[in-house]
Amino acid sequence: MMLCDTCHALVMTEKLVDAKNFVANHEELFDLICMGCTDINRPLIDDMAGSGE
């Protein structure tokens, strides 16, 4: 995922990723990131959410 500096700092502060940058709770990640990061990562987010497109 591509994140802005602010969202990256929040993700790291909230410890949403492990040492290998694996996200255990993607829904919490999606709730935390800004709309700009959500838009940039829309195809990946849709895939992770199981949209099937």
C-alpha distance matrix in Angstrom:
0.0 3.8 6.3 10.0 12.4 13.9 11.0 10.0 13.7 14.1 11.7 13.6 16.9 16.6 15.7 13.2 11.9 14.5 15.5 13.4 10.1 11.0 10.8 14.3 14.4 11.5 14.0 14.5 10.9 11.1 14.4 13.5 10.9 12.8 13.6 12.2 8.6 9.6 11.2 8.6 6.3 9.8 10.2 7.6 9.0 12.4 12.1 11.3 14.1 16.4 17.3 18.7 18.3
3.8 0.0 3.8 7.0 9.7 11.7 9.6 8.8 12.5 13.5 12.0 13.8 16.8 17.2 16.9 14.9 13.9 16.7 17.3 15.6 12.4 14.0 13.7 17.3 17.1 14.3 16.3 16.3 12.5 12.4 15.3 13.8 10.6 11.6 12.4 10.2 7.0 9.3 10.3 7.3 6.8 10.6 11.8 10.1 11.3 14.6 15.0 14.6 16.9 19.4 19.9 21.4 20.5
6.3 3.8 0.0 3.8 6.4 7.9 5.9 5.6 9.2 10.1 9.3 11.4 13.9 14.6 14.9 13.3 13.1 16.3 17.2 16.3 12.8 14.6 13.7 17.2 16.5 14.0 15.5 14.7 11.0 11.2 13.3 11.1 7.9 8.8 10.6 8.7 5.6 8.7 10.5 8.4 8.5 12.0 14.1 12.4 12.6 16.1 17.1 16.1 17.9 20.9 21.4 23.4 22.7
10.0 7.0 3.8 0.0 3.8 5.5 5.4 6.1 8.6 10.0 10.6 12.3 14.2 15.4 16.4 15.5 15.7 18.8 19.6 19.1 15.7 17.8 16.9 20.2 19.3 17.0 18.1 16.8 13.3 13.4 14.7 12.0 8.8 8.5 10.5 8.2 6.6 10.3 11.7 10.0 11.2 14.4 16.9 15.8 15.7 19.1 20.4 19.5 21.0 24.1 24.4 26.6 25.7
12.4 9.7 6.4 3.8 0.0 3.8 5.6 5.1 6.1 8.7 10.0 10.6 12.1 14.2 15.2 15.2 15.4 18.2 18.6 18.8 15.7 18.3 17.6 20.9 20.2 18.6 19.7 17.8 14.6 15.5 16.3 13.0 10.6 10.8 13.5 11.6 10.1 13.7 15.4 13.8 14.7 18.0 20.4 18.9 18.7 22.3 23.4 22.1 23.7 26.9 27.5 29.8 29.1
13.9 11.7 7.9 5.5 3.8 0.0 3.8 5.5 5.2 6.3 8.7 10.0 10.5 12.3 14.2 14.3 15.4 18.5 19.5 20.1 16.8 18.9 17.5 20.3 19.1 17.7 18.2 15.9 13.2 14.0 14.0 10.5 8.7 8.7 12.0 11.1 10.1 13.1 15.3 14.6 15.4 18.2 21.0 19.6 18.6 22.2 23.7 22.1 23.2 26.6 27.3 29.9 29.4
11.0 9.6 5.9 5.4 5.6 3.8 0.0 3.8 5.4 5.0 6.1 8.6 9.7 10.4 12.1 11.3 12.6 16.0 17.5 17.8 14.2 15.8 14.1 16.9 15.5 13.9 14.5 12.4 9.5 10.4 10.8 7.5 5.4 6.8 10.2 9.8 7.8 10.3 13.1 12.6 12.6 15.3 18.0 16.3 15.2 18.7 20.2 18.4 19.5 23.0 23.7 26.4 26.2
10.0 8.8 5.6 6.1 5.1 5.5 3.8 0.0 3.8 5.5 5.2 6.2 8.6 10.0 10.5 10.2 10.4 13.4 14.4 14.7 11.3 13.6 12.7 15.9 15.4 14.2 15.7 13.6 10.4 12.2 13.3 10.0 8.4 10.3 13.5 12.5 9.9 12.6 15.2 13.8 13.4 16.6 18.8 16.5 16.0 19.8 20.5 18.6 20.3 23.6 24.8 27.0 27.0
13.7 12.5 9.2 8.6 6.1 5.2 5.4 3.8 0.0 3.8 5.5 5.2 6.0 8.5 9.7 10.7 11.5 14.1 15.0 16.2 13.3 15.6 14.7 17.4 16.8 16.3 17.4 14.7 12.1 14.3 14.6 10.9 10.2 12.0 15.6 15.0 12.9 15.5 18.3 17.3 17.0 20.0 22.4 20.1 19.3 23.0 23.9 21.7 23.1 26.6 27.9 30.3 30.4
14.1 13.5 10.1 10.0 8.7 6.3 5.0 5.5 3.8 0.0 3.8 5.4 5.0 6.0 8.3 8.8 10.8 13.9 15.7 17.0 13.8 15.3 13.4 15.6 14.4 14.0 14.6 11.5 9.5 11.8 11.3 7.6 8.1 10.3 14.1 14.5 12.4 14.3 17.5 17.2 16.6 19.1 21.7 19.4 17.9 21.5 22.7 20.2 21.1 24.7 26.1 28.8 29.2
11.7 12.0 9.3 10.6 10.0 8.7 6.1 5.2 5.5 3.8 0.0 3.8 5.5 5.3 6.0 5.5 7.2 10.6 12.7 13.6 10.2 11.5 9.7 12.1 11.3 11.0 12.4 9.6 7.2 10.2 10.7 7.6 8.0 11.2 14.6 15.0 12.1 13.6 17.0 16.4 15.0 17.5 19.6 16.9 15.6 19.3 20.0 17.3 18.5 22.0 23.7 26.2 26.8
13.6 13.8 11.4 12.3 10.6 10.0 8.6 6.2 5.2 5.4 3.8 0.0 3.8 5.5 4.9 6.5 7.0 9.3 10.5 12.3 9.7 11.7 10.9 13.3 13.5 13.8 15.6 12.8 10.7 13.9 14.4 11.3 11.7 14.6 18.1 18.0 15.2 17.0 20.2 19.2 17.9 20.7 22.5 19.6 18.7 22.5 22.7 20.0 21.6 24.9 26.9 29.1 29.8
16.9 16.8 13.9 14.2 12.1 10.5 9.7 8.6 6.0 5.0 5.5 3.8 0.0 3.8 5.4 8.0 9.7 11.8 13.3 15.6 13.2 14.8 13.5 15.1 14.7 15.5 16.5 13.2 11.9 15.0 14.6 11.3 12.6 15.2 18.9 19.4 17.0 18.7 22.1 21.5 20.4 23.0 25.2 22.4 21.1 24.7 25.3 22.4 23.5 27.0 28.9 31.5 32.3
16.6 17.2 14.6 15.4 14.2 12.3 10.4 10.0 8.5 6.0 5.3 5.5 3.8 0.0 3.8 5.5 8.5 10.9 13.5 15.4 12.8 13.4 11.4 12.3 11.5 12.7 13.4 9.9 9.4 12.8 12.1 9.4 11.6 14.7 18.2 19.3 16.8 17.7 21.3 21.2 19.7 21.8 23.9 21.0 19.2 22.7 23.3 20.1 20.9 24.4 26.5 29.2 30.3
15.7 16.9 14.9 16.4 15.2 14.2 12.1 10.5 9.7 8.3 6.0 4.9 5.4 3.8 0.0 3.8 5.5 7.2 9.8 12.0 9.9 10.5 9.2 10.2 10.6 12.2 13.9 11.0 10.1 13.9 14.2 11.8 13.5 16.9 20.2 20.9 17.9 18.8 22.4 21.8 19.8 22.1 23.7 20.5 19.2 22.6 22.6 19.3 20.7 23.9 26.3 28.6 29.9
13.2 14.9 13.3 15.5 15.2 14.3 11.3 10.2 10.7 8.8 5.5 6.5 8.0 5.5 3.8 0.0 3.8 6.9 10.2 11.3 8.5 8.2 5.9 7.1 7.2 8.5 10.4 8.0 6.9 10.7 11.6 9.9 11.4 15.1 18.1 18.9 15.7 16.1 19.7 19.2 16.8 18.9 20.3 17.0 15.6 18.9 18.9 15.6 16.9 20.1 22.5 24.8 26.2
11.9 13.9 13.1 15.7 15.4 15.4 12.6 10.4 11.5 10.8 7.2 7.0 9.7 8.5 5.5 3.8 0.0 3.8 6.8 7.5 4.8 5.1 4.7 7.1 8.8 9.7 12.6 11.0 9.2 12.7 14.4 12.7 13.4 17.0 19.7 20.0 16.4 17.1 20.4 19.2 16.7 19.2 20.0 16.4 15.8 19.2 18.5 15.4 17.5 20.3 22.9 24.7 26.0
14.5 16.7 16.3 18.8 18.2 18.5 16.0 13.4 14.1 13.9 10.6 9.3 11.8 10.9 7.2 6.9 3.8 0.0 3.8 5.4 5.0 5.4 6.9 8.3 11.0 12.5 15.7 14.2 12.8 16.3 18.1 16.4 17.2 20.8 23.5 23.5 20.0 20.7 23.9 22.4 19.8 22.3 22.7 19.0 18.8 22.0 20.8 17.6 20.0 22.4 25.3 26.7 28.2
15.5 17.3 17.2 19.6 18.6 19.5 17.5 14.4 15.0 15.7 12.7 10.5 13.3 13.5 9.8 10.2 6.8 3.8 0.0 3.8 5.5 7.4 10.0 11.8 14.7 15.9 19.1 17.8 16.0 19.3 21.2 19.3 19.6 22.9 25.6 25.2 21.6 22.8 25.7 23.8 21.4 24.3 24.4 20.8 21.1 24.4 22.9 20.1 22.8 25.0 27.8 29.0 30.2
13.4 15.6 16.3 19.1 18.8 20.1 17.8 14.7 16.2 17.0 13.6 12.3 15.6 15.4 12.0 11.3 7.5 5.4 3.8 0.0 3.8 5.5 9.0 11.3 14.4 14.9 18.5 17.8 15.7 18.6 21.1 19.6 19.3 22.6 24.9 24.2 20.5 21.5 24.1 21.9 19.3 22.1 21.8 18.1 19.0 22.0 20.2 17.7 20.8 22.6 25.4 26.1 27.3
10.1 12.4 12.8 15.7 15.7 16.8 14.2 11.3 13.3 13.8 10.2 9.7 13.2 12.8 9.9 8.5 4.8 5.0 5.5 3.8 0.0 3.8 6.4 9.5 11.9 11.9 15.4 14.6 12.1 15.0 17.5 15.9 15.5 18.8 21.1 20.5 16.8 17.8 20.5 18.5 16.0 18.8 18.9 15.3 15.8 19.1 17.8 15.2 18.1 20.4 22.9 24.1 25.1
11.0 14.0 14.6 17.8 18.3 18.9 15.8 13.6 15.6 15.3 11.5 11.7 14.8 13.4 10.5 8.2 5.1 5.4 7.4 5.5 3.8 0.0 3.8 6.3 9.2 9.5 13.2 13.1 11.2 13.9 16.6 15.8 15.8 19.4 21.4 21.3 17.6 17.8 20.6 19.1 16.0 18.2 18.0 14.2 14.4 17.3 15.7 12.8 15.5 17.6 20.5 21.6 23.1
10.8 13.7 13.7 16.9 17.6 17.5 14.1 12.7 14.7 13.4 9.7 10.9 13.5 11.4 9.2 5.9 4.7 6.9 10.0 9.0 6.4 3.8 0.0 3.8 5.6 6.0 9.5 9.3 7.8 10.6 13.0 12.6 13.2 16.9 18.8 19.4 15.8 15.5 18.7 17.9 14.7 16.5 16.8 13.2 12.4 15.4 14.4 11.0 13.1 15.7 18.5 20.2 21.8
14.3 17.3 17.2 20.2 20.9 20.3 16.9 15.9 17.4 15.6 12.1 13.3 15.1 12.3 10.2 7.1 7.1 8.3 11.8 11.3 9.5 6.3 3.8 0.0 3.8 6.2 9.1 9.1 9.2 11.9 13.7 13.9 15.3 19.1 21.0 22.1 18.6 17.8 21.1 20.8 17.5 18.7 18.9 15.4 14.1 16.5 15.5 11.8 13.2 15.6 18.8 20.5 22.7
14.4 17.1 16.5 19.3 20.2 19.1 15.5 15.4 16.8 14.4 11.3 13.5 14.7 11.5 10.6 7.2 8.8 11.0 14.7 14.4 11.9 9.2 5.6 3.8 0.0 3.8 5.5 5.6 6.6 9.0 10.3 11.2 13.0 16.6 18.4 20.0 16.9 15.7 19.2 19.4 16.3 17.0 17.9 14.7 12.5 14.9 14.7 11.0 11.4 14.3 17.2 19.5 21.6
11.5 14.3 14.0 17.0 18.6 17.7 13.9 14.2 16.3 14.0 11.0 13.8 15.5 12.7 12.2 8.5 9.7 12.5 15.9 14.9 11.9 9.5 6.0 6.2 3.8 0.0 3.8 5.4 4.9 6.2 8.6 9.8 10.8 14.2 15.4 16.9 13.8 12.2 15.6 15.9 12.7 13.2 14.2 11.2 8.8 11.4 11.5 7.9 8.5 11.8 14.2 16.7 18.4
14.0 16.3 15.5 18.1 19.7 18.2 14.5 15.7 17.4 14.6 12.4 15.6 16.5 13.4 13.9 10.4 12.6 15.7 19.1 18.5 15.4 13.2 9.5 9.1 5.5 3.8 0.0 3.8 5.3 5.1 6.2 8.7 10.3 13.3 14.3 16.6 14.1 12.0 15.4 16.6 13.7 13.5 15.1 12.8 9.6 11.6 12.7 9.5 8.5 12.1 14.0 17.1 18.7
14.5 16.3 14.7 16.8 17.8 15.9 12.4 13.6 14.7 11.5 9.6 12.8 13.2 9.9 11.0 8.0 11.0 14.2 17.8 17.8 14.6 13.1 9.3 9.1 5.6 5.4 3.8 0.0 3.8 5.5 5.1 6.2 8.9 12.2 14.2 16.5 14.0 12.7 16.4 17.5 15.1 15.6 17.6 15.2 12.2 14.7 15.9 12.7 12.2 15.8 17.7 20.7 22.2
10.9 12.5 11.0 13.3 14.6 13.2 9.5 10.4 12.1 9.5 7.2 10.7 11.9 9.4 10.1 6.9 9.2 12.8 16.0 15.7 12.1 11.2 7.8 9.2 6.6 4.9 5.3 3.8 0.0 3.8 5.4 5.1 6.4 10.0 12.2 13.7 10.9 10.1 13.8 14.3 11.9 13.1 15.2 12.6 10.1 13.4 14.4 11.5 11.9 15.5 17.2 20.1 21.1
11.1 12.4 11.2 13.4 15.5 14.0 10.4 12.2 14.3 11.8 10.2 13.9 15.0 12.8 13.9 10.7 12.7 16.3 19.3 18.6 15.0 13.9 10.6 11.9 9.0 6.2 5.1 5.5 3.8 0.0 3.8 5.4 5.6 8.4 9.5 11.6 9.2 7.3 10.9 12.2 10.0 10.3 12.9 11.0 7.9 10.8 12.7 10.4 10.0 13.8 14.7 17.9 18.5
14.4 15.3 13.3 14.7 16.3 14.0 10.8 13.3 14.6 11.3 10.7 14.4 14.6 12.1 14.2 11.6 14.4 18.1 21.2 21.1 17.5 16.6 13.0 13.7 10.3 8.6 6.2 5.1 5.4 3.8 0.0 3.8 5.9 8.2 9.7 12.6 11.0 9.4 12.9 14.8 13.2 13.3 16.2 14.8 11.4 13.8 16.1 13.8 12.7 16.5 17.3 20.8 21.5
13.5 13.8 11.1 12.0 13.0 10.5 7.5 10.0 10.9 7.6 7.6 11.3 11.3 9.4 11.8 9.9 12.7 16.4 19.3 19.6 15.9 15.8 12.6 13.9 11.2 9.8 8.7 6.2 5.1 5.4 3.8 0.0 3.8 6.7 9.6 11.7 10.0 9.7 13.4 14.5 13.4 14.5 17.5 15.7 13.0 16.0 18.0 15.6 15.4 19.2 20.1 23.3 23.8
10.9 10.6 7.9 8.8 10.6 8.7 5.4 8.4 10.2 8.1 8.0 11.7 12.6 11.6 13.5 11.4 13.4 17.2 19.6 19.3 15.5 15.8 13.2 15.3 13.0 10.8 10.3 8.9 6.4 5.6 5.9 3.8 0.0 3.8 6.8 8.2 6.2 6.6 10.1 11.0 10.3 11.9 15.0 13.6 11.4 14.7 16.7 15.0 15.2 18.8 19.3 22.4 22.3
12.8 11.6 8.8 8.5 10.8 8.7 6.8 10.3 12.0 10.3 11.2 14.6 15.2 14.7 16.9 15.1 17.0 20.8 22.9 22.6 18.8 19.4 16.9 19.1 16.6 14.2 13.3 12.2 10.0 8.4 8.2 6.7 3.8 0.0 3.8 5.5 5.4 6.2 8.8 10.2 10.8 12.0 15.6 15.1 13.0 15.8 18.4 17.3 17.2 20.7 20.6 23.6 23.0
13.6 12.4 10.6 10.5 13.5 12.0 10.2 13.5 15.6 14.1 14.6 18.1 18.9 18.2 20.2 18.1 19.7 23.5 25.6 24.9 21.1 21.4 18.8 21.0 18.4 15.4 14.3 14.2 12.2 9.5 9.7 9.6 6.8 3.8 0.0 3.8 5.5 4.9 6.1 8.6 9.8 10.0 13.9 14.2 12.2 14.3 17.3 17.0 16.5 19.7 18.9 21.9 20.9
12.2 10.2 8.7 8.2 11.6 11.1 9.8 12.5 15.0 14.5 15.0 18.0 19.4 19.3 20.9 18.9 20.0 23.5 25.2 24.2 20.5 21.3 19.4 22.1 20.0 16.9 16.6 16.5 13.7 11.6 12.6 11.7 8.2 5.5 3.8 0.0 3.8 5.4 5.2 6.3 8.6 9.8 13.3 13.9 12.8 15.1 17.8 17.8 18.0 21.0 20.1 22.7 21.3
8.6 7.0 5.6 6.6 10.1 10.1 7.8 9.9 12.9 12.4 12.1 15.2 17.0 16.8 17.9 15.7 16.4 20.0 21.6 20.5 16.8 17.6 15.8 18.6 16.9 13.8 14.1 14.0 10.9 9.2 11.0 10.0 6.2 5.4 5.5 3.8 0.0 3.8 5.4 5.1 6.1 8.3 11.5 11.1 10.3 13.2 15.3 14.9 15.7 18.7 18.5 20.9 19.9
9.6 9.3 8.7 10.3 13.7 13.1 10.3 12.6 15.5 14.3 13.6 17.0 18.7 17.7 18.8 16.1 17.1 20.7 22.8 21.5 17.8 17.8 15.5 17.8 15.7 12.2 12.0 12.7 10.1 7.3 9.4 9.7 6.6 6.2 4.9 5.4 3.8 0.0 3.8 5.6 5.3 5.8 9.4 9.4 7.6 10.1 12.8 12.5 12.7 15.7 15.1 17.9 17.0
11.2 10.3 10.5 11.7 15.4 15.3 13.1 15.2 18.3 17.5 17.0 20.2 22.1 21.3 22.4 19.7 20.4 23.9 25.7 24.1 20.5 20.6 18.7 21.1 19.2 15.6 15.4 16.4 13.8 10.9 12.9 13.4 10.1 8.8 6.1 5.2 5.4 3.8 0.0 3.8 5.4 5.1 8.6 10.0 9.2 10.7 13.5 14.3 14.4 16.8 15.5 17.9 16.2
8.6 7.3 8.4 10.0 13.8 14.6 12.6 13.8 17.3 17.2 16.4 19.2 21.5 21.2 21.8 19.2 19.2 22.4 23.8 21.9 18.5 19.1 17.9 20.8 19.4 15.9 16.6 17.5 14.3 12.2 14.8 14.5 11.0 10.2 8.6 6.3 5.1 5.6 3.8 0.0 3.8 5.8 8.2 9.0 9.5 11.6 13.4 14.3 15.4 17.6 16.7 18.5 16.8
6.3 6.8 8.5 11.2 14.7 15.4 12.6 13.4 17.0 16.6 15.0 17.9 20.4 19.7 19.8 16.8 16.7 19.8 21.4 19.3 16.0 16.0 14.7 17.5 16.3 12.7 13.7 15.1 11.9 10.0 13.2 13.4 10.3 10.8 9.8 8.6 6.1 5.3 5.4 3.8 0.0 3.8 5.7 5.4 6.0 8.6 10.0 10.6 12.1 14.3 13.9 15.7 14.5
9.8 10.6 12.0 14.4 18.0 18.2 15.3 16.6 20.0 19.1 17.5 20.7 23.0 21.8 22.1 18.9 19.2 22.3 24.3 22.1 18.8 18.2 16.5 18.7 17.0 13.2 13.5 15.6 13.1 10.3 13.3 14.5 11.9 12.0 10.0 9.8 8.3 5.8 5.1 5.8 3.8 0.0 3.9 5.5 5.0 6.0 8.5 9.8 10.3 12.2 11.0 13.1 11.6
10.2 11.8 14.1 16.9 20.4 21.0 18.0 18.8 22.4 21.7 19.6 22.5 25.2 23.9 23.7 20.3 20.0 22.7 24.4 21.8 18.9 18.0 16.8 18.9 17.9 14.2 15.1 17.6 15.2 12.9 16.2 17.5 15.0 15.6 13.9 13.3 11.5 9.4 8.6 8.2 5.7 3.9 0.0 3.8 5.5 5.2 6.2 8.7 9.9 10.7 9.6 10.6 8.9
7.6 10.1 12.4 15.8 18.9 19.6 16.3 16.5 20.1 19.4 16.9 19.6 22.4 21.0 20.5 17.0 16.4 19.0 20.8 18.1 15.3 14.2 13.2 15.4 14.7 11.2 12.8 15.2 12.6 11.0 14.8 15.7 13.6 15.1 14.2 13.9 11.1 9.4 10.0 9.0 5.4 5.5 3.8 0.0 3.8 5.5 5.0 6.1 8.5 9.9 10.1 11.3 10.8
9.0 11.3 12.6 15.7 18.7 18.6 15.2 16.0 19.3 17.9 15.6 18.7 21.1 19.2 19.2 15.6 15.8 18.8 21.1 19.0 15.8 14.4 12.4 14.1 12.5 8.8 9.6 12.2 10.1 7.9 11.4 13.0 11.4 13.0 12.2 12.8 10.3 7.6 9.2 9.5 6.0 5.0 5.5 3.8 0.0 3.8 5.4 5.1 6.0 8.6 8.9 11.2 11.3
12.4 14.6 16.1 19.1 22.3 22.2 18.7 19.8 23.0 21.5 19.3 22.5 24.7 22.7 22.6 18.9 19.2 22.0 24.4 22.0 19.1 17.3 15.4 16.5 14.9 11.4 11.6 14.7 13.4 10.8 13.8 16.0 14.7 15.8 14.3 15.1 13.2 10.1 10.7 11.6 8.6 6.0 5.2 5.5 3.8 0.0 3.8 5.5 5.1 6.2 5.4 7.8 7.8
12.1 15.0 17.1 20.4 23.4 23.7 20.2 20.5 23.9 22.7 20.0 22.7 25.3 23.3 22.6 18.9 18.5 20.8 22.9 20.2 17.8 15.7 14.4 15.5 14.7 11.5 12.7 15.9 14.4 12.7 16.1 18.0 16.7 18.4 17.3 17.8 15.3 12.8 13.5 13.4 10.0 8.5 6.2 5.0 5.4 3.8 0.0 3.8 5.4 5.1 5.8 6.7 7.4
11.3 14.6 16.1 19.5 22.1 22.1 18.4 18.6 21.7 20.2 17.3 20.0 22.4 20.1 19.3 15.6 15.4 17.6 20.1 17.7 15.2 12.8 11.0 11.8 11.0 7.9 9.5 12.7 11.5 10.4 13.8 15.6 15.0 17.3 17.0 17.8 14.9 12.5 14.3 14.3 10.6 9.8 8.7 6.1 5.1 5.5 3.8 0.0 3.8 5.4 7.7 9.3 10.9
14.1 16.9 17.9 21.0 23.7 23.2 19.5 20.3 23.1 21.1 18.5 21.6 23.5 20.9 20.7 16.9 17.5 20.0 22.8 20.8 18.1 15.5 13.1 13.2 11.4 8.5 8.5 12.2 11.9 10.0 12.7 15.4 15.2 17.2 16.5 18.0 15.7 12.7 14.4 15.4 12.1 10.3 9.9 8.5 6.0 5.1 5.4 3.8 0.0 3.8 5.8 8.6 10.6
16.4 19.4 20.9 24.1 26.9 26.6 23.0 23.6 26.6 24.7 22.0 24.9 27.0 24.4 23.9 20.1 20.3 22.4 25.0 22.6 20.4 17.6 15.7 15.6 14.3 11.8 12.1 15.8 15.5 13.8 16.5 19.2 18.8 20.7 19.7 21.0 18.7 15.7 16.8 17.6 14.3 12.2 10.7 9.9 8.6 6.2 5.1 5.4 3.8 0.0 3.8 5.4 8.3
17.3 19.9 21.4 24.4 27.5 27.3 23.7 24.8 27.9 26.1 23.7 26.9 28.9 26.5 26.3 22.5 22.9 25.3 27.8 25.4 22.9 20.5 18.5 18.8 17.2 14.2 14.0 17.7 17.2 14.7 17.3 20.1 19.3 20.6 18.9 20.1 18.5 15.1 15.5 16.7 13.9 11.0 9.6 10.1 8.9 5.4 5.8 7.7 5.8 3.8 0.0 3.8 5.6
18.7 21.4 23.4 26.6 29.8 29.9 26.4 27.0 30.3 28.8 26.2 29.1 31.5 29.2 28.6 24.8 24.7 26.7 29.0 26.1 24.1 21.6 20.2 20.5 19.5 16.7 17.1 20.7 20.1 17.9 20.8 23.3 22.4 23.6 21.9 22.7 20.9 17.9 17.9 18.5 15.7 13.1 10.6 11.3 11.2 7.8 6.7 9.3 8.6 5.4 3.8 0.0 3.8
18.3 20.5 22.7 25.7 29.1 29.4 26.2 27.0 30.4 29.2 26.8 29.8 32.3 30.3 29.9 26.2 26.0 28.2 30.2 27.3 25.1 23.1 21.8 22.7 21.6 18.4 18.7 22.2 21.1 18.5 21.5 23.8 22.3 23.0 20.9 21.3 19.9 17.0 16.2 16.8 14.5 11.6 8.9 10.8 11.3 7.8 7.4 10.9 10.6 8.3 5.6 3.8 0.0
